[in-house]
Structures are given as structure tokens and as C-alpha cells.
Amino acid sequence: MRILLVRHGPPTFDNKRLIEPDGLKSALTEYAESVVDELPGQEIPVLKAATNSQIVVSSELARARSSAMLLGFEDVTTSPLLNESVLPHPNHLPWRLSWRLILPLCRIAWLLGYRKNAPGIIKDKEQAREASEWLIDLARSHDDVVVFGHGIMHRLVARNLKVNGWKTETNSGSGYWAYRVMTHE
């Protein structure tokens, strides 16, 4: 059995802009709704073998779904279990801040347990556990499962798969279009 976790490509969201003190919520919403319209700069070798996969799944977020479609996967099942963690955030920023600074700060705050406007890390770990159980069931039925999703959730899912006896066969990193192949005898 094999589960191929593929991170989405770079979203169309403008990550170079400044966010106004009252604009963080709308920026996070816009980021969540952004799509991917650019193919990877190089071939993703494991996807050649995956093109014959009987099941392709994706998070419900547009950047994951559009990544799957961009690579030619048309019959994609979506699930909220694969959605990226909702980032905690304050209602107002103290001043205008760069998106490139805000995003890592929100991720660090999430990691430290901050939950304002988000379910929080404990709920996200529960979601990842449920997602990994679902993916294992799919792999039992289909042997190969291709999953399009997000960096943080993929790491949490992979951790749960390892607990259940899965091994990492390949890990290409954590950037856009990165992938991790998990296998089980």
C-alpha cells in the first residue's frame, strides 16, 4: 500500500503586500480561497506512477484542488479532513505588517497553542488522526492513494501514519509541490 502526500503549488495570492491593521481576516480568507495556476518547474517523478492510481483525494481548499487539476487529475474526491489548519489571528494588528511576516507569526502562535479565531493545534491533531485513518482505509481498498493538500496537515498526517506502522519511502522537502511517499506492507 502506498499513500502519496503532495503539497499544493504556489497560490496566486500576493504574498508581498502589506496587511492593514483591520485587514488580516480578509487576507487570511483570500489566501484560503487562492488557486494555483502554475505547473511545477520540474517533473514530480512519483506522479508518473500515480497517474494510474484509482483514487485521488484533496482538501476542499482551492489551492489543493486546483493543483490536482493542473496536474491532470480530474476525478478528485475532496474532504475537509485534509484542509489546512485554520491559523489563529488577532482581530486587529497593531500596525501595517507584511504578509511574509504575519504568516510565520500566525503559524508559530498556532504551534504554541494560541487559538484566537481558530480551533487550535489540539483539534488540528485530532483532524489529522481522523484523516490518516481515512487514508489508511482508502489504501486498503485501492493500494495507491494520491493526496493533494497542505504542508502542516501533511506533516501531522504523516506522523499519524508512522504511528500506524507506515514508513517514509521518499520525502522531497516542504516547499510548494513537495511530496512524501508513505508505504506499508
C-alpha positions in Angstrom: 0.0 0.0 0.0 1.2 3.5 -0.8 0.0 7.0 0.2 1.5 9.9 -1.8 1.1 13.2 0.0 1.6 16.1 -2.4 1.7 19.7 -1.2 -0.1 22.3 -3.4 1.8 24.6 -5.8 2.3 28.3 -5.2 -1.0 30.1 -4.8 -1.9 33.2 -6.8 -2.1 35.1 -3.5 0.1 38.3 -3.5 2.4 37.5 -0.5 4.5 40.7 -1.0 1.8 43.1 0.2 1.3 44.9 3.4 -1.8 44.0 5.5 -3.7 46.8 7.1 -4.5 46.7 10.9 -8.1 45.6 10.2 -7.4 43.5 7.1 -5.9 40.3 8.5 -9.1 38.3 8.5 -9.9 39.2 4.9 -6.3 38.5 3.8 -6.5 35.0 5.5 -9.8 34.3 3.7 -8.3 35.4 0.4 -5.3 33.2 1.0 -7.6 30.2 1.8 -9.5 30.8 -1.5 -6.5 31.4 -3.7 -5.8 28.9 -6.5 -2.7 27.5 -8.2 -2.3 28.3 -11.9 1.4 27.4 -12.4 2.8 24.0 -13.1 5.8 22.8 -11.2 9.2 23.9 -12.7 10.3 20.3 -12.8 8.6 16.9 -13.2 7.3 15.3 -10.0 8.7 11.8 -10.6 6.3 9.9 -8.3 3.3 11.4 -10.0 4.1 9.3 -13.2 3.4 6.1 -11.3 0.5 7.8 -9.6 -1.4 8.6 -12.8 -2.8 5.1 -12.7 -3.9 5.5 -9.1 -7.5 4.5 -8.6 -8.2 7.2 -6.0 -7.1 10.8 -5.8 -8.2 12.9 -2.8 -7.7 16.6 -1.9 -8.5 19.1 0.7 -11.5 21.3 0.0 -9.3 24.4 -0.3 -8.9 25.8 -3.8 -5.1 25.7 -3.9 -5.1 21.9 -3.3 -7.9 21.2 -5.7 -6.5 23.3 -8.5 -3.1 21.7 -8.0 -4.6 18.3 -8.7 -6.5 19.5 -11.7 -3.4 21.4 -13.1 -1.5 18.1 -13.0 -4.3 16.3 -14.9 -6.2 14.6 -12.1 -9.9 15.3 -12.9 -11.7 12.8 -10.7 -10.8 14.1 -7.3 -12.6 13.4 -4.0 -12.4 16.3 -1.6 -12.5 16.1 2.2 -12.5 18.7 5.0 -10.2 16.3 6.9 -7.4 17.3 4.6 -7.9 21.0 4.9 -5.1 23.0 6.3 -5.1 24.2 9.9 -7.0 27.4 10.3 -4.4 29.9 11.5 -5.2 31.8 14.8 -5.1 35.5 14.4 -5.9 38.7 16.3 -8.9 40.7 15.2 -6.7 43.8 14.7 -3.0 44.2 14.0 -1.1 46.9 15.9 0.1 48.4 12.6 0.5 47.5 8.9 2.6 44.3 8.6 4.0 42.4 5.7 2.2 39.1 4.8 5.6 37.4 4.8 5.9 38.3 8.5 2.3 37.7 9.5 2.1 34.1 8.1 5.1 32.7 10.0 4.0 34.6 13.2 0.5 33.0 13.0 2.0 29.6 12.4 4.3 30.0 15.4 1.3 31.2 17.5 -0.6 28.1 16.4 2.3 25.8 17.4 2.4 27.5 20.8 -1.3 26.9 21.4 -2.8 30.3 20.6 -6.4 29.7 19.4 -8.0 33.1 18.8 -10.3 32.7 15.8 -9.2 29.1 15.1 -9.8 25.6 16.5 -6.2 25.3 17.6 -3.5 22.7 17.4 -5.2 20.1 19.6 -8.2 20.0 17.3 -6.0 20.0 14.2 -4.1 17.0 15.6 -7.4 15.2 16.0 -8.4 16.1 12.5 -5.0 14.7 11.2 -5.6 11.5 13.1 -9.0 11.1 11.5 -7.6 11.9 8.1 -4.8 9.3 8.5 -7.4 6.6 9.5 -9.5 7.5 6.4 -6.4 7.4 4.1 -5.4 4.0 5.5 -8.9 2.7 4.8 -8.6 4.1 1.2 -5.2 2.5 0.8 -6.6 -0.9 1.9 -9.2 -0.6 -0.8 -7.2 0.9 -3.6 -3.5 0.2 -2.8 -2.3 3.6 -4.0 -3.8 6.9 -2.8 -2.7 10.3 -4.1 -3.4 13.2 -1.6 -3.3 16.9 -2.6 -3.1 19.1 0.5 -1.0 21.4 2.7 2.3 21.4 4.5 1.3 21.5 8.1 -1.6 19.0 7.7 0.6 16.6 5.7 3.2 16.6 8.5 0.5 15.8 11.1 -1.0 13.1 8.9 2.5 11.6 8.2 3.2 11.5 11.9 0.0 9.5 12.5 0.7 7.2 9.6 4.1 6.4 11.2 2.4 5.6 14.5 0.3 3.1 12.5 3.4 1.3 11.0 3.8 3.3 7.8 7.3 4.2 6.6 8.5 7.3 4.7 9.9 6.0 1.4 10.6 9.4 -0.2 10.4 12.9 1.2 11.2 15.8 -1.2 11.1 18.6 1.4 8.5 21.1 2.5 8.2 23.6 -0.3 5.5 24.0 -3.0 4.9 20.8 -4.9 6.9 18.9 -2.3 5.8 15.3 -1.8 6.2 12.4 0.6 5.6 8.8 -0.2 4.4 6.6 2.7 4.3 2.8 2.3 3.0 -0.1 4.3 3.4 -3.8 3.8 
